[in-house]
Amino acid sequence: MKSQVPKVLHTLCGRSMLGHALAAARELQPQRLVVVAGHGREQVTAEVARVAPDATVVVQERLGGTGHAVRMVTEVLGALNGTVVVTYGDMPLLRAETLAALVAEHAARHNAVTVLTAEVANPSGYGRIVRDQLGALAEIVEEADATPGQRAISEINSGCYAFDGALLGDAIKRVATSNAQGQEYLTDVVAILRGDGHPVGAMIAADGGEIQGVNDRVQLAQVRGALNQRLLEAWMRSGVTVVDPATTWVDADVTIGQDTEIRPGTHLEGSTAIGSRAQVGPDCTLVDTTVGDDAAISYAVARSAQIGDGVSVGPFAYLRPGAKIGPGAHIGTYVELKNATVGEGSKVPHLTYVGDADIGRDANIGAGTIFANYDGVAKRHSTVGDGAFVGSDSVLIAPVTIGDGAYTAAGSAISEDVPSGALGVARGRQHNSPGWTERRRPETKSAAAAARARETQSQGATEQEEGAQ
């Protein structure tokens, strides 16, 4: 990966690769969930604590191969009873349904081990499945140890197994290192169990693409695209319209209601939850945001925001953490909200910053309004009451309260509370200085235009006087 981040912690669709593997394994409802951490174990352990705090981490001090990793588990945890499923942290496409099918096949055949395999067009890099004349599993050969004939085999080992735990615990102690890599291969356990006369089997995955591993950033991008497509297809089949899947990205933990339409260029990330009949996009990014039923959002960015039923947002709005928009409210063009509540039916239509504020029901915030919430030392709060009307180009200097039904005059800098039903005016009285442009800017285009206007006005006045005579 050429990265300071351990491979299994690289992310796709809102989770690390390890997070996807743990999520799939957890759906099997295991009695015990164990993660073997080798490279970057401190970071891996921290990720396990974050996403699966009930899991046990076993440290593989020496990277001695897959068999060595499993042997470390048996040495730390002791006897493993029941069925033991082994899977990998760099296979984020592997479905829980496939692992469940592997366990079911294993139980039905009463096998000592059942291997998950796949038929692929390009088997390069994978261990090959060698079958006997009757089609039964004979052995698994790693590519480095395979003959030219074995390398031509298209059935590959996924690396995932279902084992009889007691038999695994005995066989894992007998794995040798007499191979090209000098490592303990978990694949050798299959040969040991077969040699002991125990039944071994293999199940071919219905979708070979699920077992694709990730070893570099090119493969990570490929797997990310495949997983995103899978998620989008699932949402479309559940009643969500995705206008352009090629430009739409959805994380694994996102939820979307029926008859919602996701338009081109939209990214739904984290724990974002969208209601029914909403319209999101084009070109929206929503992170950890809730969107109510019948809402409409376009060309907007929202992070940890709450958007109520029937709300319209955008175009070109930015909802920062703590933004809460009540039902039927409107947040318009070039509006930014941070730690602010907008009440039901209120409107913040244009060119406005609302920070650290509460706006009541049915209020109107005029274009160009600024909630001045920061005095250079502390953030302070403002309140706008129900039915209030804040005039265009107002500055509300926190802390300040605009009462219910109160108005502020356009262009006011309001630093004192405005009582309910009152008009707050905070601006200087206008004074005009006649002839100022021609006197003080005589060589400018403005002065020439003013002179022409003066001559036109003078001529008009003369003609009016002549007409009166």
C-alpha positions in Angstrom: 0.0 0.0 0.0 3.1 2.3 0.5 1.4 3.8 3.5 2.0 4.4 7.2 -1.5 3.1 7.7 -1.8 -0.7 8.1 -3.5 -2.2 5.0 -6.6 -3.5 6.7 -7.3 0.0 8.1 -7.6 1.7 4.7 -11.3 2.7 4.2 -14.0 2.2 1.6 -17.7 2.9 1.8 -17.5 4.3 5.3 -15.6 1.5 7.0 -12.1 0.2 7.2 -11.5 -3.1 5.4 -11.2 -4.7 8.8 -14.5 -3.1 9.8 -16.2 -4.7 6.8 -14.7 -8.1 7.7 -15.8 -7.8 11.3 -19.3 -6.8 10.2 -19.6 -9.8 8.0 -18.3 -12.2 10.7 -20.6 -10.7 13.3 -23.7 -11.6 11.3 -22.8 -15.3 11.9 -23.5 -14.5 15.6 -20.3 -16.1 16.8 -19.7 -17.1 20.4 -16.3 -15.6 20.1 -14.9 -13.1 17.7 -11.1 -13.0 17.4 -8.7 -10.7 15.5 -5.1 -11.7 14.9 -3.0 -8.5 14.6 0.5 -8.5 13.3 1.7 -5.5 11.3 0.7 -2.2 12.8 -0.9 -4.0 15.8 -1.3 -0.9 17.9 -3.4 0.8 15.2 -5.3 -2.4 14.4 -6.1 -3.0 18.1 -7.4 0.6 18.4 -9.7 0.0 15.4 -11.0 -3.2 16.9 -11.7 -1.5 20.2 -13.7 1.2 18.2 -15.8 -1.0 16.0 -15.9 -4.3 17.9 -15.1 -3.8 21.5 -16.2 -7.3 22.4 -13.7 -8.9 20.1 -10.5 -10.5 21.4 -7.2 -9.4 19.8 -4.4 -11.9 19.6 -1.0 -10.5 18.7 1.2 -12.4 16.1 4.6 -11.2 17.2 6.4 -13.0 14.3 4.7 -12.9 10.9 5.1 -16.6 10.2 2.2 -17.2 7.9 -1.5 -17.9 8.1 -1.0 -21.2 9.9 1.2 -19.5 12.5 -1.5 -16.9 13.0 -4.1 -19.5 13.8 -1.7 -21.4 16.0 -1.2 -18.2 18.1 -5.0 -18.1 18.7 -5.0 -21.7 19.9 -2.0 -21.0 22.2 -3.6 -17.9 23.7 -7.2 -19.0 24.0 -6.8 -22.7 24.4 -9.1 -25.4 23.0 -11.5 -24.2 20.3 -14.8 -26.0 20.4 -17.5 -26.1 17.7 -17.0 -24.7 14.2 -14.2 -22.2 13.7 -14.5 -19.9 10.7 -11.3 -18.2 9.4 -11.6 -15.2 7.3 -9.4 -12.2 6.4 -9.2 -8.5 7.0 -8.4 -7.5 3.4 -11.5 -9.0 1.7 -14.2 -6.4 2.2 -16.4 -7.8 -0.6 -17.0 -11.1 1.2 -20.7 -11.3 2.3 -22.0 -12.7 5.5 -24.4 -14.8 3.4 -21.4 -16.5 1.8 -19.8 -17.3 5.1 -23.2 -18.6 6.4 -23.5 -20.8 3.4 -19.9 -22.1 4.1 -20.9 -23.0 7.7 -24.1 -24.7 6.5 -22.2 -26.8 3.9 -19.6 -27.7 6.5 -22.2 -28.9 8.9 -24.3 -30.7 6.3 -21.2 -32.7 5.1 -19.8 -33.3 8.6 -16.5 -32.2 7.3 -13.3 -31.7 9.4 -12.7 -28.7 7.2 -14.6 -27.0 4.3 -12.7 -24.6 2.1 -14.3 -21.6 0.4 -13.2 -21.5 -3.3 -13.9 -19.6 -6.4 -13.6 -20.0 -10.2 -11.8 -17.0 -11.6 -10.4 -16.0 -15.0 -7.1 -14.9 -13.6 -5.9 -17.1 -10.7 -2.5 -15.4 -10.4 -1.4 -14.8 -6.8 -3.8 -17.3 -5.3 -3.4 -20.9 -4.0 -4.8 -23.5 -6.4 -7.5 -26.1 -5.5 -6.3 -29.5 -6.6 -9.0 -32.2 -6.9 -8.7 -35.9 -7.3 -10.2 -38.0 -10.1 -13.6 -38.1 -8.4 -13.6 -34.3 -8.0 -13.0 -34.3 -4.3 -10.6 -31.9 -2.7 -7.1 -33.4 -2.7 -4.9 -30.5 -1.6 -4.3 -26.7 -1.8 -1.0 -25.6 -3.4 0.4 -22.1 -2.9 1.3 -20.4 -6.2 5.0 -20.3 -5.2 5.0 -24.0 -4.7 2.8 -24.9 -7.7 3.9 -26.8 -10.8 3.1 -25.2 -14.3 0.1 -27.6 -14.6 -1.2 -26.6 -11.2 -0.8 -22.9 -12.0 -3.2 -23.5 -14.9 -6.0 -24.4 -12.5 -8.7 -21.7 -12.4 -10.3 -22.8 -9.1 -8.6 -20.8 -6.3 -8.5 -20.9 -2.5 -10.1 -17.9 -0.9 -8.2 -18.4 2.3 -11.5 -18.8 4.2 -12.3 -22.0 6.0 -14.8 -23.7 8.3 -13.0 -26.1 10.7 -13.9 -28.5 13.3 -12.4 -26.7 16.2 -11.0 -29.7 18.1 -9.4 -31.2 15.0 -8.0 -27.8 14.0 -6.3 -27.5 17.4 -4.5 -30.8 17.0 -3.6 -30.4 13.3 -2.3 -26.8 13.5 0.6 -28.1 15.8 1.8 -30.3 13.0 2.1 -27.7 10.2 5.7 -27.7 8.8 7.7 -24.8 7.2 9.2 -26.8 4.4 8.0 -24.6 1.6 9.3 -21.8 -0.7 8.4 -19.1 1.8 9.5 -20.9 5.0 6.1 -20.2 6.6 3.4 -22.1 8.3 0.6 -22.4 5.8 -3.0 -22.9 7.0 -3.6 -24.7 3.7 -1.4 -27.6 5.1 -4.0 -28.3 7.7 -6.3 -29.5 5.0 -3.7 -32.1 3.9 -3.1 -33.1 7.5 -6.8 -33.7 8.2 -7.3 -35.5 4.9 -4.2 -37.7 5.7 -5.7 -38.5 9.1 -8.8 -39.9 7.3 -11.2 -37.0 8.1 -13.6 -35.8 5.4 -12.6 -32.5 3.8 -14.6 -30.5 1.3 -14.8 -27.3 -0.7 -17.6 -25.0 -1.6 -17.4 -22.8 -4.6 -18.6 -19.2 -4.0 -21.6 -18.1 -6.1 -19.8 -14.8 -6.8 -16.0 -15.2 -7.3 -15.6 -11.5 -7.0 -16.4 -11.6 -3.3 -13.0 -13.1 -2.5 -11.0 -10.4 -4.2 -8.3 -9.3 -1.8 -6.6 -5.9 -1.6 -2.9 -5.6 -1.9 -2.4 -2.1 -3.3 -4.3 1.1 -3.9 -5.3 0.1 -7.4 -7.1 -2.9 -6.1 -8.6 -0.8 -3.2 -10.2 1.5 -5.8 -11.5 -1.5 -7.8 -13.0 -3.0 -4.7 -14.4 0.3 -3.5 -16.2 0.7 -6.9 -17.6 -2.8 -6.7 -18.9 -2.4 -3.2 -20.5 0.9 -4.0 -22.2 -0.6 -6.9 -23.5 -3.4 -4.8 -24.9 -1.0 -2.2 -26.6 1.2 -4.9 -28.1 -1.9 -6.5 -29.5 -3.0 -3.1 -31.1 0.4 -2.5 -32.6 0.6 -6.0 -34.1 -2.8 -5.6 -35.7 -1.6 -2.3 -37.5 1.3 -3.9 -34.9 4.1 -4.1 -34.2 5.9 -7.4 -30.5 6.5 -8.2 -30.4 8.6 -11.3 -26.7 8.1 -12.1 -25.0 5.2 -10.2 -21.7 6.1 -11.9 -21.5 9.4 -9.9 -23.3 8.4 -6.7 -21.5 7.1 -3.6 -23.2 5.6 -0.6 -21.5 4.3 2.6 -22.4 1.0 4.1 -24.2 2.4 7.1 -26.4 4.9 5.2 -30.2 4.3 5.2 -32.6 5.6 2.6 -36.4 5.6 2.6 -38.7 4.4 -0.2 -39.4 6.6 -3.2 -36.5 8.9 -2.4 -34.5 10.1 -5.5 -30.7 10.4 -5.4 -29.5 12.6 -8.2 -26.1 12.7 -9.9 -22.9 13.7 -8.0 -24.3 12.9 -4.6 -22.2 11.4 -1.7 -24.0 9.9 1.3 -21.4 9.2 4.0 -21.2 7.9 7.6 -24.5 7.3 9.4 -26.6 9.5 7.1 -30.3 8.6 7.2 -32.7 9.8 4.6 -36.5 9.6 4.8 -39.1 8.7 2.2 -39.9 10.7 -1.0 -36.9 13.0 -0.5 -34.9 14.5 -3.3 -31.2 14.7 -2.7 -28.9 16.2 -5.3 -27.5 16.9 -7.7 -24.0 17.4 -6.2 -24.7 17.0 -2.5 -22.4 15.7 0.2 -24.2 14.6 3.4 -22.1 13.2 6.3 -23.8 11.8 9.4 -26.9 13.8 8.6 -30.6 13.0 9.0 -33.0 14.1 6.3 -36.8 13.9 6.8 -39.5 12.8 4.5 -40.3 14.9 1.4 -37.2 17.1 1.9 -35.4 18.5 -1.1 -31.6 19.3 -1.1 -29.5 20.4 -4.0 -25.9 21.5 -4.4 -25.3 21.4 -0.6 -22.9 20.1 2.0 -24.2 19.0 5.4 -22.2 17.5 8.3 -23.9 16.2 11.4 -27.0 18.2 10.6 -30.7 17.5 11.1 -33.0 18.3 8.3 -36.7 18.0 9.0 -39.7 16.9 6.9 -40.5 19.0 3.9 -37.4 21.2 4.3 -35.8 22.7 1.2 -32.0 23.3 1.2 -29.9 25.0 -1.4 -28.6 25.5 -3.9 -25.1 26.1 -2.5 -25.8 25.9 1.2 -23.5 24.6 3.9 -24.9 23.0 7.1 -22.2 22.5 9.7 -22.4 20.4 12.9 -25.3 21.3 15.1 -27.6 22.7 12.4 -31.2 21.7 13.0 -33.8 22.6 10.5 -37.5 22.3 11.4 -40.3 21.0 9.2 -41.1 23.1 6.2 -38.3 25.5 6.6 -36.2 26.9 3.7 -32.4 27.3 3.7 -31.4 29.0 0.4 -28.5 30.0 -1.7 -25.1 30.7 -0.1 -26.4 30.2 3.4 -24.2 28.7 6.2 -25.5 27.4 9.5 -23.4 26.2 12.4 -24.8 25.1 15.8 -28.1 26.8 14.9 -31.8 25.8 15.1 -34.3 27.0 12.5 -37.9 26.7 13.5 -40.8 25.2 11.5 -41.7 27.2 8.4 -38.9 29.8 8.8 -36.9 31.1 5.8 -33.2 31.9 5.5 -33.2 32.4 1.8 -30.0 34.1 0.7 -26.4 35.0 1.5 -26.6 34.6 5.3 -24.4 33.2 8.1 -26.3 31.8 11.1 -24.0 30.7 13.9 -24.8 29.8 17.5 -28.4 30.9 17.2 -32.1 29.8 17.6 -34.6 31.0 15.1 -38.3 30.5 15.9 -41.2 29.5 13.8 -42.3 31.4 10.7 -39.4 33.9 10.9 -37.8 35.5 7.9 -34.1 36.3 7.8 -33.3 38.8 5.1 -30.5 38.5 2.5 -27.0 39.3 3.6 -27.7 38.9 7.4 -24.8 38.0 9.6 -25.2 36.5 13.1 -22.0 37.9 14.6 -21.4 35.1 17.2 -17.7 35.5 17.9 -16.1 38.4 19.8 -12.6 37.2 19.4 -12.6 35.4 22.7 -15.9 33.5 23.1 -18.8 32.3 21.0 -22.1 33.9 22.0 -25.7 33.1 21.3 -28.5 34.9 19.5 -32.3 34.3 19.5 -34.8 35.3 16.9 -38.4 34.8 18.0 -41.5 33.4 16.2 -42.7 35.4 13.3 -39.8 37.8 13.5 -38.5 39.6 10.3 -34.9 40.5 10.1 -34.2 43.1 7.4 -31.7 42.5 4.7 -28.0 43.3 5.4 -28.6 43.2 9.2 -25.8 42.2 11.6 -27.0 40.6 14.9 -24.2 41.1 17.4 -24.4 38.4 19.9 -25.7 38.0 22.5 -28.9 39.5 21.4 -32.6 38.6 21.2 -35.1 39.6 18.5 -38.5 39.2 20.1 -41.6 37.4 18.6 -43.1 39.4 15.8 -40.3 42.0 15.9 -38.6 43.6 12.9 -35.1 45.0 12.3 -34.6 47.7 9.7 -32.5 46.8 6.6 -28.8 47.6 7.1 -29.0 47.7 10.9 -26.3 46.5 13.3 -28.3 45.2 16.2 -26.4 45.0 19.5 -29.4 45.4 21.9 -32.5 43.3 22.3 -35.5 44.2 20.2 -38.8 43.6 22.2 -41.6 41.6 20.7 -43.6 43.6 18.1 -41.0 46.4 18.0 -38.9 47.7 15.1 -35.2 47.8 15.8 -33.2 50.5 13.8 -29.5 50.8 14.2 -28.0 52.8 11.4 -27.0 56.5 10.8 -29.3 59.0 9.2 -28.5 59.4 5.5 -26.9 62.7 4.4 -26.3 63.7 0.7 -23.5 66.1 -0.3 -24.5 67.7 -3.7 -21.8 68.0 -6.3 -19.3 65.9 -4.3 -18.2 63.7 -7.2 -17.3 66.6 -9.6 -15.5 68.5 -6.8 -13.6 65.6 -5.3 -13.2 63.2 -8.3 -13.1 65.6 -11.2 -11.1 63.4 -13.7 -13.1 60.2 -13.3 -15.8 58.6 -15.4 -18.2 59.1 -12.5 -17.6 62.9 -12.6 -18.3 63.0 -16.3 -21.5 61.0 -15.9 -22.5 63.3 -13.1 -21.9 66.4 -15.3 -24.0 64.9 -18.1 -26.8 64.2 -15.7 -26.5 67.8 -14.3 -26.7 69.3 -17.8 -29.7 67.1 -18.7 -31.5 68.1 -15.5 -30.7 71.8 -16.1 -31.9 71.6 -19.7 -35.1 69.8 -18.5 -35.7 72.5 -15.9 -35.2 75.3 -18.5 -37.7 73.7 -20.9 -40.2 73.3 -18.1 -39.9 77.0 -17.3 -40.3 78.0 -21.0 -43.4 75.8 -21.3 -44.9 77.4 -18.2 -44.5 80.9 -19.7 
